[in-house]
Amino acid sequence: MQLLREVLSDTYKLKNELFS
């Protein structure tokens, strides 16, 4: 579960960078 949380966090950050 912890790993999934980190992956989602990284994905969210990446998404923000792409759309900023």
C-alpha positions in Angstrom: 0.0 0.0 0.0 2.9 2.4 0.8 4.4 1.8 -2.6 1.1 2.5 -4.4 0.9 5.8 -2.4 4.3 6.8 -3.6 3.6 6.0 -7.2 0.3 8.0 -7.1 2.2 10.9 -5.5 4.9 10.8 -8.2 2.3 10.5 -11.0 0.4 13.5 -9.6 3.6 15.6 -9.4 4.5 14.6 -13.0 1.0 15.5 -14.1 1.2 18.9 -12.5 4.5 19.6 -14.2 3.2 18.6 -17.6 0.1 20.8 -17.3 1.6 23.8 -15.5 
